[in-house]
Amino acid sequence: MYYHHENIEIDWEHSDIRAWLNHDFIDLAFTMSEQKQLLVTNNINNAGARTRDTIFLLSVDEAGKYFHSASDRKCEVTPYAKGKGAYVYPENTMYGWWWLRSRGYNDRIAALVSYGGNFFVDGLYVNVTNASVRPALWLNL
């Protein structure tokens, strides 16, 4: 999935992927009962901007905090995601790259984690369509 549908200067707050995660994705992935257990998170984004999100992408800092090694950050692409166009690289592995909510080297680019689990903080253009999405959330158990 793309971070945003067109290659423009965009931040997490106004991105298509944020809107999709917090609306369509929630409704598709969780029952109403499950949705009641999802906590709203106050995220700190680029340049200190803040958003309130139920489902979100990790920032570069958070991905480093919660996944301690490149091996931990590898993201296995599900058959569903692959069917939706998520890239698997190299073709004989099961891993793909995934978006982070952090800005890349300019406002048209978002940071990501490579198929090998390494950070690519320079990022890729926000309208690239073959990324995996690794949603993050907090639950009230």
mmCIF file of the C-alpha atoms, coordinates in Angstrom:
data_MODEL
# 
_entry.id   MODEL 
# 
loop_
_atom_site.group_PDB 
_atom_site.id 
_atom_site.type_symbol 
_atom_site.label_atom_id 
_atom_site.label_alt_id 
_atom_site.label_comp_id 
_atom_site.label_asym_id 
_atom_site.label_entity_id 
_atom_site.label_seq_id 
_atom_site.pdbx_PDB_ins_code 
_atom_site.Cartn_x 
_atom_site.Cartn_y 
_atom_site.Cartn_z 
_atom_site.occupancy 
_atom_site.B_iso_or_equiv 
_atom_site.pdbx_formal_charge 
_atom_site.auth_seq_id 
_atom_site.auth_comp_id 
_atom_site.auth_asym_id 
_atom_site.auth_atom_id 
_atom_site.pdbx_PDB_model_num 
ATOM 1   C CA . MET A 1 1   ? 0.000   0.000   0.000  1.00 0.00 ? 1   MET A CA 1 
ATOM 2   C CA . TYR A 1 2   ? 1.123   3.526   -0.588 1.00 0.00 ? 2   TYR A CA 1 
ATOM 3   C CA . TYR A 1 3   ? 1.736   6.032   2.214  1.00 0.00 ? 3   TYR A CA 1 
ATOM 4   C CA . HIS A 1 4   ? -0.135  8.640   0.184  1.00 0.00 ? 4   HIS A CA 1 
ATOM 5   C CA . HIS A 1 5   ? -1.834  8.402   -3.218 1.00 0.00 ? 5   HIS A CA 1 
ATOM 6   C CA . GLU A 1 6   ? 0.240   11.113  -4.884 1.00 0.00 ? 6   GLU A CA 1 
ATOM 7   C CA . ASN A 1 7   ? 3.828   12.250  -4.698 1.00 0.00 ? 7   ASN A CA 1 
ATOM 8   C CA . ILE A 1 8   ? 3.385   15.477  -2.744 1.00 0.00 ? 8   ILE A CA 1 
ATOM 9   C CA . GLU A 1 9   ? 4.776   16.907  0.466  1.00 0.00 ? 9   GLU A CA 1 
ATOM 10  C CA . ILE A 1 10  ? 2.785   15.076  3.131  1.00 0.00 ? 10  ILE A CA 1 
ATOM 11  C CA . ASP A 1 11  ? 3.132   14.282  6.810  1.00 0.00 ? 11  ASP A CA 1 
ATOM 12  C CA . TRP A 1 12  ? 1.766   11.403  8.864  1.00 0.00 ? 12  TRP A CA 1 
ATOM 13  C CA . GLU A 1 13  ? -1.171  13.469  10.106 1.00 0.00 ? 13  GLU A CA 1 
ATOM 14  C CA . HIS A 1 14  ? -2.546  14.078  6.602  1.00 0.00 ? 14  HIS A CA 1 
ATOM 15  C CA . SER A 1 15  ? -1.475  10.819  4.927  1.00 0.00 ? 15  SER A CA 1 
ATOM 16  C CA . ASP A 1 16  ? -3.824  8.371   3.250  1.00 0.00 ? 16  ASP A CA 1 
ATOM 17  C CA . ILE A 1 17  ? -2.327  5.471   5.165  1.00 0.00 ? 17  ILE A CA 1 
ATOM 18  C CA . ARG A 1 18  ? -3.211  7.069   8.516  1.00 0.00 ? 18  ARG A CA 1 
ATOM 19  C CA . ALA A 1 19  ? -6.808  7.643   7.393  1.00 0.00 ? 19  ALA A CA 1 
ATOM 20  C CA . TRP A 1 20  ? -7.051  4.073   6.071  1.00 0.00 ? 20  TRP A CA 1 
ATOM 21  C CA . LEU A 1 21  ? -5.645  2.520   9.257  1.00 0.00 ? 21  LEU A CA 1 
ATOM 22  C CA . ASN A 1 22  ? -7.946  4.472   11.552 1.00 0.00 ? 22  ASN A CA 1 
ATOM 23  C CA . HIS A 1 23  ? -11.132 3.940   9.511  1.00 0.00 ? 23  HIS A CA 1 
ATOM 24  C CA . ASP A 1 24  ? -11.342 1.164   6.921  1.00 0.00 ? 24  ASP A CA 1 
ATOM 25  C CA . PHE A 1 25  ? -8.682  -1.083  8.433  1.00 0.00 ? 25  PHE A CA 1 
ATOM 26  C CA . ILE A 1 26  ? -10.179 -0.967  11.940 1.00 0.00 ? 26  ILE A CA 1 
ATOM 27  C CA . ASP A 1 27  ? -13.590 -1.913  10.593 1.00 0.00 ? 27  ASP A CA 1 
ATOM 28  C CA . LEU A 1 28  ? -12.184 -4.754  8.482  1.00 0.00 ? 28  LEU A CA 1 
ATOM 29  C CA . ALA A 1 29  ? -9.765  -6.189  11.032 1.00 0.00 ? 29  ALA A CA 1 
ATOM 30  C CA . PHE A 1 30  ? -11.624 -5.884  14.348 1.00 0.00 ? 30  PHE A CA 1 
ATOM 31  C CA . THR A 1 31  ? -15.097 -6.682  15.622 1.00 0.00 ? 31  THR A CA 1 
ATOM 32  C CA . MET A 1 32  ? -16.958 -3.946  17.490 1.00 0.00 ? 32  MET A CA 1 
ATOM 33  C CA . SER A 1 33  ? -16.148 -5.741  20.750 1.00 0.00 ? 33  SER A CA 1 
ATOM 34  C CA . GLU A 1 34  ? -12.434 -5.822  19.875 1.00 0.00 ? 34  GLU A CA 1 
ATOM 35  C CA . GLN A 1 35  ? -12.491 -2.173  18.828 1.00 0.00 ? 35  GLN A CA 1 
ATOM 36  C CA . LYS A 1 36  ? -13.618 -1.225  22.329 1.00 0.00 ? 36  LYS A CA 1 
ATOM 37  C CA . GLN A 1 37  ? -10.313 -2.614  23.664 1.00 0.00 ? 37  GLN A CA 1 
ATOM 38  C CA . LEU A 1 38  ? -8.157  -0.472  21.356 1.00 0.00 ? 38  LEU A CA 1 
ATOM 39  C CA . LEU A 1 39  ? -6.568  2.490   23.103 1.00 0.00 ? 39  LEU A CA 1 
ATOM 40  C CA . VAL A 1 40  ? -6.105  5.906   21.547 1.00 0.00 ? 40  VAL A CA 1 
ATOM 41  C CA . THR A 1 41  ? -2.406  6.749   21.444 1.00 0.00 ? 41  THR A CA 1 
ATOM 42  C CA . ASN A 1 42  ? -0.840  10.216  21.531 1.00 0.00 ? 42  ASN A CA 1 
ATOM 43  C CA . ASN A 1 43  ? 1.908   9.927   18.936 1.00 0.00 ? 43  ASN A CA 1 
ATOM 44  C CA . ILE A 1 44  ? 4.793   12.339  18.592 1.00 0.00 ? 44  ILE A CA 1 
ATOM 45  C CA . ASN A 1 45  ? 5.703   12.759  14.939 1.00 0.00 ? 45  ASN A CA 1 
ATOM 46  C CA . ASN A 1 46  ? 8.163   14.759  12.855 1.00 0.00 ? 46  ASN A CA 1 
ATOM 47  C CA . ALA A 1 47  ? 9.153   18.141  14.280 1.00 0.00 ? 47  ALA A CA 1 
ATOM 48  C CA . GLY A 1 48  ? 7.169   17.400  17.448 1.00 0.00 ? 48  GLY A CA 1 
ATOM 49  C CA . ALA A 1 49  ? 3.761   17.348  15.744 1.00 0.00 ? 49  ALA A CA 1 
ATOM 50  C CA . ARG A 1 50  ? 1.252   15.208  17.631 1.00 0.00 ? 50  ARG A CA 1 
ATOM 51  C CA . THR A 1 51  ? -1.587  12.984  16.494 1.00 0.00 ? 51  THR A CA 1 
ATOM 52  C CA . ARG A 1 52  ? -4.141  10.868  18.316 1.00 0.00 ? 52  ARG A CA 1 
ATOM 53  C CA . ASP A 1 53  ? -4.340  7.464   16.630 1.00 0.00 ? 53  ASP A CA 1 
ATOM 54  C CA . THR A 1 54  ? -5.962  4.162   17.404 1.00 0.00 ? 54  THR A CA 1 
ATOM 55  C CA . ILE A 1 55  ? -3.936  2.300   14.768 1.00 0.00 ? 55  ILE A CA 1 
ATOM 56  C CA . PHE A 1 56  ? -0.629  3.747   13.623 1.00 0.00 ? 56  PHE A CA 1 
ATOM 57  C CA . LEU A 1 57  ? 2.730   3.009   12.051 1.00 0.00 ? 57  LEU A CA 1 
ATOM 58  C CA . LEU A 1 58  ? 5.789   2.930   14.250 1.00 0.00 ? 58  LEU A CA 1 
ATOM 59  C CA . SER A 1 59  ? 8.293   5.767   14.065 1.00 0.00 ? 59  SER A CA 1 
ATOM 60  C CA . VAL A 1 60  ? 11.977  5.046   13.439 1.00 0.00 ? 60  VAL A CA 1 
ATOM 61  C CA . ASP A 1 61  ? 12.638  5.442   17.181 1.00 0.00 ? 61  ASP A CA 1 
ATOM 62  C CA . GLU A 1 62  ? 9.776   3.148   18.186 1.00 0.00 ? 62  GLU A CA 1 
ATOM 63  C CA . ALA A 1 63  ? 10.781  0.446   15.701 1.00 0.00 ? 63  ALA A CA 1 
ATOM 64  C CA . GLY A 1 64  ? 14.274  0.506   17.231 1.00 0.00 ? 64  GLY A CA 1 
ATOM 65  C CA . LYS A 1 65  ? 12.837  0.370   20.743 1.00 0.00 ? 65  LYS A CA 1 
ATOM 66  C CA . TYR A 1 66  ? 10.390  -2.513  20.208 1.00 0.00 ? 66  TYR A CA 1 
ATOM 67  C CA . PHE A 1 67  ? 12.433  -4.528  17.679 1.00 0.00 ? 67  PHE A CA 1 
ATOM 68  C CA . HIS A 1 68  ? 15.981  -4.804  18.995 1.00 0.00 ? 68  HIS A CA 1 
ATOM 69  C CA . SER A 1 69  ? 17.687  -6.223  15.923 1.00 0.00 ? 69  SER A CA 1 
ATOM 70  C CA . ALA A 1 70  ? 17.378  -6.306  12.159 1.00 0.00 ? 70  ALA A CA 1 
ATOM 71  C CA . SER A 1 71  ? 16.275  -9.918  12.437 1.00 0.00 ? 71  SER A CA 1 
ATOM 72  C CA . ASP A 1 72  ? 13.432  -8.885  14.761 1.00 0.00 ? 72  ASP A CA 1 
ATOM 73  C CA . ARG A 1 73  ? 12.340  -6.170  12.316 1.00 0.00 ? 73  ARG A CA 1 
ATOM 74  C CA . LYS A 1 74  ? 12.017  -8.525  9.337  1.00 0.00 ? 74  LYS A CA 1 
ATOM 75  C CA . CYS A 1 75  ? 8.403   -8.548  8.198  1.00 0.00 ? 75  CYS A CA 1 
ATOM 76  C CA . GLU A 1 76  ? 6.967   -11.724 6.716  1.00 0.00 ? 76  GLU A CA 1 
ATOM 77  C CA . VAL A 1 77  ? 4.580   -10.798 3.939  1.00 0.00 ? 77  VAL A CA 1 
ATOM 78  C CA . THR A 1 78  ? 1.246   -12.567 4.333  1.00 0.00 ? 78  THR A CA 1 
ATOM 79  C CA . PRO A 1 79  ? -0.440  -14.222 1.360  1.00 0.00 ? 79  PRO A CA 1 
ATOM 80  C CA . TYR A 1 80  ? -3.180  -11.558 1.643  1.00 0.00 ? 80  TYR A CA 1 
ATOM 81  C CA . ALA A 1 81  ? -0.652  -8.707  1.442  1.00 0.00 ? 81  ALA A CA 1 
ATOM 82  C CA . LYS A 1 82  ? 1.211   -10.369 -1.408 1.00 0.00 ? 82  LYS A CA 1 
ATOM 83  C CA . GLY A 1 83  ? -2.102  -10.727 -3.267 1.00 0.00 ? 83  GLY A CA 1 
ATOM 84  C CA . LYS A 1 84  ? -2.639  -6.975  -2.781 1.00 0.00 ? 84  LYS A CA 1 
ATOM 85  C CA . GLY A 1 85  ? 0.739   -6.217  -4.369 1.00 0.00 ? 85  GLY A CA 1 
ATOM 86  C CA . ALA A 1 86  ? 3.180   -6.198  -1.440 1.00 0.00 ? 86  ALA A CA 1 
ATOM 87  C CA . TYR A 1 87  ? 6.651   -6.819  -2.765 1.00 0.00 ? 87  TYR A CA 1 
ATOM 88  C CA . VAL A 1 88  ? 8.642   -9.816  -1.574 1.00 0.00 ? 88  VAL A CA 1 
ATOM 89  C CA . TYR A 1 89  ? 12.401  -9.461  -2.033 1.00 0.00 ? 89  TYR A CA 1 
ATOM 90  C CA . PRO A 1 90  ? 14.349  -11.331 -3.071 1.00 0.00 ? 90  PRO A CA 1 
ATOM 91  C CA . GLU A 1 91  ? 11.735  -13.435 -4.795 1.00 0.00 ? 91  GLU A CA 1 
ATOM 92  C CA . ASN A 1 92  ? 12.743  -16.598 -2.914 1.00 0.00 ? 92  ASN A CA 1 
ATOM 93  C CA . THR A 1 93  ? 12.138  -15.176 0.574  1.00 0.00 ? 93  THR A CA 1 
ATOM 94  C CA . MET A 1 94  ? 8.996   -14.316 2.476  1.00 0.00 ? 94  MET A CA 1 
ATOM 95  C CA . TYR A 1 95  ? 10.063  -10.849 3.640  1.00 0.00 ? 95  TYR A CA 1 
ATOM 96  C CA . GLY A 1 96  ? 9.088   -7.407  2.417  1.00 0.00 ? 96  GLY A CA 1 
ATOM 97  C CA . TRP A 1 97  ? 9.756   -3.803  3.350  1.00 0.00 ? 97  TRP A CA 1 
ATOM 98  C CA . TRP A 1 98  ? 7.365   -1.814  5.526  1.00 0.00 ? 98  TRP A CA 1 
ATOM 99  C CA . TRP A 1 99  ? 6.498   1.811   6.061  1.00 0.00 ? 99  TRP A CA 1 
ATOM 100 C CA . LEU A 1 100 ? 7.310   3.840   9.161  1.00 0.00 ? 100 LEU A CA 1 
ATOM 101 C CA . ARG A 1 101 ? 5.427   7.025   9.998  1.00 0.00 ? 101 ARG A CA 1 
ATOM 102 C CA . SER A 1 102 ? 8.674   9.024   10.195 1.00 0.00 ? 102 SER A CA 1 
ATOM 103 C CA . ARG A 1 103 ? 9.634   11.411  7.446  1.00 0.00 ? 103 ARG A CA 1 
ATOM 104 C CA . GLY A 1 104 ? 12.412  10.443  5.043  1.00 0.00 ? 104 GLY A CA 1 
ATOM 105 C CA . TYR A 1 105 ? 15.044  12.864  3.771  1.00 0.00 ? 105 TYR A CA 1 
ATOM 106 C CA . ASN A 1 106 ? 12.336  15.251  2.525  1.00 0.00 ? 106 ASN A CA 1 
ATOM 107 C CA . ASP A 1 107 ? 8.579   15.773  2.851  1.00 0.00 ? 107 ASP A CA 1 
ATOM 108 C CA . ARG A 1 108 ? 7.757   13.622  -0.206 1.00 0.00 ? 108 ARG A CA 1 
ATOM 109 C CA . ILE A 1 109 ? 9.459   10.598  1.286  1.00 0.00 ? 109 ILE A CA 1 
ATOM 110 C CA . ALA A 1 110 ? 8.690   8.340   4.249  1.00 0.00 ? 110 ALA A CA 1 
ATOM 111 C CA . ALA A 1 111 ? 11.156  6.169   6.168  1.00 0.00 ? 111 ALA A CA 1 
ATOM 112 C CA . LEU A 1 112 ? 10.896  2.387   6.050  1.00 0.00 ? 112 LEU A CA 1 
ATOM 113 C CA . VAL A 1 113 ? 12.359  -0.902  7.196  1.00 0.00 ? 113 VAL A CA 1 
ATOM 114 C CA . SER A 1 114 ? 13.931  -3.018  4.441  1.00 0.00 ? 114 SER A CA 1 
ATOM 115 C CA . TYR A 1 115 ? 13.192  -6.683  3.755  1.00 0.00 ? 115 TYR A CA 1 
ATOM 116 C CA . GLY A 1 116 ? 16.361  -7.497  5.724  1.00 0.00 ? 116 GLY A CA 1 
ATOM 117 C CA . GLY A 1 117 ? 15.113  -5.587  8.780  1.00 0.00 ? 117 GLY A CA 1 
ATOM 118 C CA . ASN A 1 118 ? 17.434  -2.603  8.354  1.00 0.00 ? 118 ASN A CA 1 
ATOM 119 C CA . PHE A 1 119 ? 16.278  0.978   8.658  1.00 0.00 ? 119 PHE A CA 1 
ATOM 120 C CA . PHE A 1 120 ? 16.144  2.992   5.464  1.00 0.00 ? 120 PHE A CA 1 
ATOM 121 C CA . VAL A 1 121 ? 15.685  6.435   6.990  1.00 0.00 ? 121 VAL A CA 1 
ATOM 122 C CA . ASP A 1 122 ? 16.240  8.215   3.669  1.00 0.00 ? 122 ASP A CA 1 
ATOM 123 C CA . GLY A 1 123 ? 13.016  6.459   2.665  1.00 0.00 ? 123 GLY A CA 1 
ATOM 124 C CA . LEU A 1 124 ? 11.027  6.115   -0.528 1.00 0.00 ? 124 LEU A CA 1 
ATOM 125 C CA . TYR A 1 125 ? 8.490   8.314   -2.258 1.00 0.00 ? 125 TYR A CA 1 
ATOM 126 C CA . VAL A 1 126 ? 5.141   8.286   -0.467 1.00 0.00 ? 126 VAL A CA 1 
ATOM 127 C CA . ASN A 1 127 ? 3.236   7.104   -3.554 1.00 0.00 ? 127 ASN A CA 1 
ATOM 128 C CA . VAL A 1 128 ? 5.175   3.846   -3.970 1.00 0.00 ? 128 VAL A CA 1 
ATOM 129 C CA . THR A 1 129 ? 2.513   1.137   -3.967 1.00 0.00 ? 129 THR A CA 1 
ATOM 130 C CA . ASN A 1 130 ? 4.224   -2.155  -3.097 1.00 0.00 ? 130 ASN A CA 1 
ATOM 131 C CA . ALA A 1 131 ? 5.015   -1.611  0.577  1.00 0.00 ? 131 ALA A CA 1 
ATOM 132 C CA . SER A 1 132 ? 3.837   -3.811  3.401  1.00 0.00 ? 132 SER A CA 1 
ATOM 133 C CA . VAL A 1 133 ? 1.945   -2.237  6.270  1.00 0.00 ? 133 VAL A CA 1 
ATOM 134 C CA . ARG A 1 134 ? 2.766   -3.299  9.811  1.00 0.00 ? 134 ARG A CA 1 
ATOM 135 C CA . PRO A 1 135 ? 0.029   -1.752  11.967 1.00 0.00 ? 135 PRO A CA 1 
ATOM 136 C CA . ALA A 1 136 ? 0.768   -0.900  15.595 1.00 0.00 ? 136 ALA A CA 1 
ATOM 137 C CA . LEU A 1 137 ? -1.713  -0.464  18.403 1.00 0.00 ? 137 LEU A CA 1 
ATOM 138 C CA . TRP A 1 138 ? -2.161  -0.550  22.162 1.00 0.00 ? 138 TRP A CA 1 
ATOM 139 C CA . LEU A 1 139 ? -4.779  -2.735  23.821 1.00 0.00 ? 139 LEU A CA 1 
ATOM 140 C CA . ASN A 1 140 ? -6.680  -2.359  27.057 1.00 0.00 ? 140 ASN A CA 1 
ATOM 141 C CA . LEU A 1 141 ? -6.537  -5.921  28.401 1.00 0.00 ? 141 LEU A CA 1 
# 
